[in-house]
Amino acid sequence: MVYSSNGERRPLLIHVVPRPLRKLGSRGLGVRHWQAVLLFVGMMINYFQRVNISAAIVPMTQSTAGAPFYNWDTSDKSLILSSFFWGYVVSQVPAGLLARRFGAKVVLGSATAIGGLLCFFHPMAASSGWESICALRVLTGLVQGTVYPCVHTLLAKWVPRTERGLLTTGVYSGAQFGTAVILATSGLIFESNMGWPGLFYLSGGLSLAWALLFFWQAANEPATAGRISKSEREYIESLTGSNSASQSVAVPWMSIFKSPAFYGLLAAHCGFTWGFYTLLTEMPTYLSSVLQLNVKSNAFLSSLPYFAMGLLCIVVSPISDLLINRGTISITTARKLFNSIGQWGPMVCLIGLGYMTAGEKTWAILLLTLAVGINAGCSCGYLINHIDLSPNFAGPMMGVTNGIAGVTSIVAPLVVGAIISNEEDPSQWRVVFFITGGIYLVCNTLFVIFGKATVQPWNDPPSTSSTVTLRNHLESDSKSIAPTSDNDNRF
C-alpha cells in the first residue's frame, strides 16, 4: 500500500494486531489502568491547588474566630481570583514542548510538587497584602499550565483507541471530583482549629505526597514501564498511533494551523471554557442576588453541579466507547454527538435559568446542576479530539487550544461585569445567559462542520511511517474493533 503526503509517495506500514494479542492485552486490569488511576488522583490534587483560593476567599475576607481576615474590596478579590489565569495562559504551549523534550512524567510531577510548595506560602502572603497573593496565584497558574498538555501527552502514549473514551474521560473527571471535594469539605476545614489556612496546608501536603508516588510509579510510555507484560505493551503500542520516533521531531506547526479540523477543535474548546467558567465564577452571585439564595454558605449545594458532572463523565464514556467499538457510529460521529450534548444541552438550561425568579429556587438549582453536569458530554467530544487527530503531537496541540481557550476564562467575567450594573436585575442576567448560550451554539456548530476524529497526515515524522492503521479510511485493523470507513468523514 502506498500513502501520498504533500506530493511524496511512501510506504505505509500497517500493523495488524493478532487476535490472541488483542485478547491478552484487553483482558482484565493492566498497568495502563494503574497509570489512569494515578492521573485521575493527580487531576484531583491539581484542582485542589486551582480551586482552593475560590473556596477560601470568603472566610479570608470575613471575621471568623481564630483565623486572620483582610479588608479586601471586590476589585481586590477579582484580581486575586483572575491572576491565576495570567500565568496559566502563558505556560500552555511551553508546557507541551517541555513534555515532549523531557518527558511528561518529569514535567507534571515537578510542577505538581512546586505548586504544592506554593500552597504553603499562601497564608503568609495574605498577611503581606493582596498583591502578594496575586503574585503567588500567577506562579500557581504557571505550574498548573503544565497539567493538561502533560496529561494529554501521557494519555496519547498509554490509552488504546478502543478504550479512549473510558480511560481518558475517567482521568479528566478527576478535575470535577477535585472541585466538588474541596468545595464540599472546605466548610469543615474552615470551622476546624486550622481555619482557612488549613485548606492551603492540606492542598500542599497532598500535592507533595502525590508527586512522590507519581515519580515512583508513573512511566512516560509503555516501553519504559517496569512491570508491564509484553502482551499489554504490544497491545497498547499497536492501538495508540503514537510513534516514539516523533519525540525528536519538530512540531509541524504550519500543518496544524492549516488544518480545518484543528480550528473546529479550537472552537469547541473555547466554547466549553467560556460557558464553564461563566458558570463557575458568576453563578454564586446570580443565585445570591437574583434568587436570594446564599450558595456560598452551603458547601454541598456549591459542589453538587461538579459531583453531577464527574458522575456523568463516568456514565457517558463507556457509552461512547460501546457505540464506537460495536460499529454503531464512527469515531468522528461520536465526538460530534457527545460534544453537541455537552454544549447545546447547557445552552438550553441557561436560557431556562434566565427566566427563573426568587420563587423558583428548586428549578433554578436543578437547571444549574444540569447546565454544569451535562458538560460531561464534552469529555467524549473535543477533550480527547487532540489525541484523535495527532497522537504524536496531542500535548503541544492541547497547549495551544487550552492557552487560547484560557483567554476566554479571563474575558468572560469582564463581559459579565460590563453587562451587569444591577446584580439583582434578572433581565441583565438573561442577557449574560443568552450570550453564553449563543457562544455554545456557534462554537459547537463549527466543531460539527469542521471537526474530524481521524489521524491527520502530519502526525507522522516525515521519514517514518505509522505502525498503526489510524489513518483516514484505514481504521479496520481487526474484527474486534469497529470497522470505520468513509463514514468518519461523512460530516
N, C-alpha and C positions, 0 to 999 in steps of 0.2 A: 504494500500500500504506500502511496506517495502523498505527502502533505505539502501543500503550497502555501507559503507565507511570504508576503512582501516581494513577490516575483521569484522567489527561490524555491526550488523543489528539493525536498529532503525526505528521507525515510522516517516514518512514524512507527516506533516500536510499540506494539500493542501487547500488553501483558495480561493474559487471561488467568484469572485465579482458579486453580483446580478446585473441584467440588469438595474433596476431603479437607483441603486447607481452609475453605470458607467455613466448613462446619466446625473445625477445630478452633479457628480464630474467633468465631462469633458465639461460641458456646460459653455460657456462664460469665462470671465476673473475671476481669483480667486487669493487667497493670494500667491499661487506658482508663478504666473506671476509677481506679485509685487516684490517677492524675486528675480526673474530673472532680473528684471529691476535694482534693487539695485546692483546686482552683475555685470551687464553689465556696469553701470556707474563706479563701483569700479574698473573693469578691465581697463577702460579708464584712470582713475585717477592714478592707479598704473603704467600704461605705460607712463604717463607724467613723473613720477619720474625716470623711467628707461631710457627714450629716451632724456630727456632734455639736458643732457650733450653732446649727439651726435649732437644735433642741435646747442648748444651754443659754442662748442669748436672752431668753425671757427671765430666768432666775438671776442672770448676771446683771440685769438692769432693774431688779426688784429687791426690796428689802426683805431678806429671809434670815431667820435665826441661824447664827453660826457660820454664815458664808458672806464674803465681801460682795458688794454691789457697786455699780457705777452709774453715774448720771449721763448716759449717752442718749442723745436725741435720735429721732427717727432717721435723720440723714446719716449720722454716725453708724447706726445699726445696718442701714442699707449698704454702706461702703464695706463694712465688715463681712456681710453675707455675700456680696458680689466679688470681693477681692480674690476669693478662691479661683474664680474663672479667669482672672487676668493671667495667672501662672498656668492654669490648666490648658488654655487655648494655645499658648506659646510652645509647650513641650510636646505636643502630639506627634508632629512629623519627626522631630529628632528622636523621640522615643521609639518609633517604628524602625528607624535606621539603626539605632543602637541595639535593638533586639536582634536584628539580622547580623550585625557586626560582632557582638559579644555574646549573643545567646539570650533569649527571653528570660531564662531562669535567673541569671545573674542580675539582669536589669530589674525585673519585677521584685525579686527578693530583696535587693538592696534598697529599692525605692520604698517598699513597704516598711522596712526597718527604719529608714531615715524619717519617713512620715510618723512612725511610732515615737521616735525620739522627739520630734517637733511637738507632738501632743503633750508631752510632759512640761513643755515650756509655756503652754497657753495660759495657765493661771498666773504665772509670773509676768508674762507680757501684758495681761489685762490690767495689772496693778500699775503698769507704766503708761497706760493710755490706749485709746482705741487705735492709734497709729501703729503701735507695736503689734497688736493683734492682727491688723491688716497685713503687716509685713509677714507674719507667720502664716497667714492664710494664703498669701501669694506663693510662699515656699511650699506649703502643703499642696497647692494646686499644681506646682511644677512637678513634684514627685508623683502626684496622682495622675498626671497626664500620661504616665507610662502604662497604666493599668490595662486599658482596652487594647492598645496596639500590641502589648506583650502577650496578653491572654489570647488575642486573635492569632498571633504567631504560633503559640503553643497548640491551640486547637487545630490549626491547619496541619500540624505535624502529627497529631495524636488521634484525631477523630475520623474514622472511616465515613465515607459519604452516606452509607446505609444507616448510620446512627447519628448523623449530623444534627438533625432536629432535636433528638432527645438529649444527647450529651451537651451540645452547645447551649441549648436553652436552659438545661439544668444548671450549668455553670453560671450563666448570666442571671439566673433567678436569684443567685446569692445577693445581688445588688438590692432587689426588692425586699428579701428577707432581712438583710442587714439594716435597711432603712426602717422596716417595721419593728425589728427587735430593739433598736436603740431608742425609737420613739416610745415603744411600749414600756421599756424598763427605765427610761430616764426619770420618770416621776419618783420611782422608788429610790433611785440614786440621789436625787435632789433632796429627798426627805431623810436620807441617812446621815450619819455623822460626817461623811465625806463631803456632802453638799455638791454643788455643781462642779467643783474642781475634780471630784471623783470620776466624772464622766470622761474627762480627758486622760486621767491616770489609767483607767481601765482600758480605754481605747489604745493608749500607748503600750501597755503591758501585753495585751492580746496581739498587737501588731508584731512586737518583737518575738513573742513565742511562735507565732505562725511563720515568721521569716526563717527562724531556725529550723523548724520542721520542714519547710519548703526546700531550703538548701540541702537538707539531708535526703529527702525522699523524691524530689522532683527531677525530671530529666527534660532536656530540650527536645528530644525526639526519641522514637523507639530504639534507634540504633545505638544510643548512648545509655539506655536504661539498663540497670544492673540485673534485675530479676525477671525480665520478660522472657517468655518462651519464644522459641524460633517461629513456631506456627503463628502466634499472635503478632509478632513483629512483621512477618511477611504479609499477614492479612491486613494490618494497618497500612503498611507502606504501599500495598497494591491498590488500596481504595481511598487514598488521600489525594493523590495527584500532586503532592509536594515533592520537589526534587532537591536533594541535599546539595547538588552542584550549584544551585542558584544562590547559595549563601555568599559566594564571592562575585556574583554578577550584579552590575549596577541596576537599580530600579528603572524600568522602562517608562519614565515619567511621560514622555511625549506620547507614547502609545496609550497610556492610561488616560491622559487628558483629551485624547481624540476619540475615546470610546463613548458612544451614546449610552451604553449600559452603565458606565461609571456615573454619568450625570443623573440617570434615573435613580441609582442607588443614593447619590448625594442628596437629591431632592427628598427622598423618603426619610433619610437620616435627619435632615434639617426640620422636616415637618414634625417628626416624632419629638425631637428635642424641644422645639418651640412649645408644643402642646404640653409635654410632660412637665417642663419647668414653669410654665404659666400656672399649672395646677399646683405644683409643689410650693411655689412662693406666694401665690395670691389667694388660694382658697381659704386659708385661715382668716384672712382679712374679710373676705366676702361673707363667710359664714358668721363671723362675729358682728359685722356691721349691718349686713342686709337681713340675715336670718336671726340676728340677735342670739347667736349660739357661740359660746366660748369654747371653741375646739381645743385651744391650747391647754386648757385646764383638764382635759380628758385625754390622757395619753393613748388609751386604747382606740378611741374614735379617730385620733390623728393617724394611727398606724394601720387602721382597718383597710384603707384602699391598697396599701402596699402588701399587706398579707394576701389580699384578694388577687393582686397581680402576680405575686410569687406562686400562689397555688394554681392559678390559671396557666402560668407558664409550664408547669409540670403536666397539666391536662392537655394542652394543645400540641405539645411537642411530639408525644407518641402518636397522636392522630395524624400529624403531618408526615411523620416517617412511614406510618402504615399505609397512607394513601399513595405515597411515592413508591415504596417497595413492592406494593401489590400491583403497580402499574395503573392504578385508577386515574391518576393525574400525573403530569410531568413535573419535574422539579421546578421549572420556571412558573408553571401554573400555581403550584403550591405556594411559592414565595409571594406571588402577587395576591393570591386568595387570602392568605393569613395576614399579610400586611394591610390589605384593604379592611379586613375585620378589625385590625388593631388601630386603624386611624379613622376610618369612616364611622365605626361604632361609637367611639368617644365623641366624634363630631356631633352625632345625633344627641348624645347625652348632654353635651354642653349647650346645645340650642334649647333643650328642655330645661336645663338648670337656669338659664337666663330668665325664665318666666316664674321661677319659684318665689314664694313670699315667706314672711316670718311664720305664717300659719301652716306651712307645709314642710316642716323640718325633716320629717321622716323621708319624704320623697326626695328632698334635696340631698340628704346623706346617701340615699340609695343611688341617685344619679352620679354623685361624686365618686362613690365606690366603683360604680360601673365604668365611669369615664377613665379612671386610672387602671382598674382591673383589666378591661378589655384591651388595653395597650399591650397585654401579653401576647396578642397575636403577632405583633411586630418582632417578637423574639424568634419566630419561624419565618420571618419575612426579610426585611432589609438587614437585620442584625447579623445574619450568617451569610448574606449575599456576597460579602467580600471574599469569603473562602470559596464560594461557588465560582466566582469569576476568576480568581487567581490564588490558588493555594500557596504558591511560592511568594507572593507579594501581598498577602492579606494584611499583615501587620502595618506596613507603610500605607496601604490604602485606608485602613482604619484610622491611622494617624491623620490623614488628610481630611476624610469626611467627618471625623469626630472633632477635629480642630475647627473646621468651618462651621459645623453644627453648633459647636460650643459658643460661637459668637452670638447665635440666636438666644442662648440662655442668658446672655448679658443684655441683649436688645429687648427681649420680650418684656421684662419688668419695666424698662424705660418707656415702652409703648403704653403699657398699662398706666404708668404714672402720668403720662401725657393726656390720657383719656379720662381718668378718674379724678375729678375735682371734689366730688362729694361721695365718700365711701359708702354712704347709706342710700344712694340713689340707684335703684335696680336697673333703670334704663341705661345708665352709663356702663354698668357691668354687662348688660346684654350686648352692648357694642363689642366689649372685650371678648365675650364668648363667641360672637358671630365672626369676628376677625380670626380667632383661633380655629374655629370650625372651617372657615374658608381656606386657611393655610393647610389644614389637614386634607381638605378636598383637592386643592391644586397639587400639593406635593405628592400625594399618593397617586393621583391621576398621571403625573409624569412618570412615576415608577411603573405603573401599569403599561404605559405606552412604550417606554424605552428600556425597561428592566429585562434582564436575562439571568439565567442561572446555569449557564454553560461555561466551561473553562475557556478563556479567551486566548487567541494565538500568542499574545505577548507574555503569557505566563511562563513559557519555557525559555531557558537560556538559548541564544541563537545557535550555538554549536552542538546542542544536545537535543534529544527527543524525550518526551514524557514516557514513563513506563506504565502509564495508566490510560485506559480508554475513557478520558473525561473530556474529550473534545466535542464540539458541536457535531451532532449526528452520529457520534461514536460512543454511545453510552450503553451498550448491550453486551458487556463482557461476561455475563453469566445469567443463567436462567433464574437463579435465586434472587437476583437483583432486578428490579423492574426495568424492562427494556424501555429505552427512550429513543425517540426518533425526531423527525422534523416537528413533532408536536411541541418540542421545547422552544420552538421559535414561532409558534402559531400566534402569539400575541405580539 
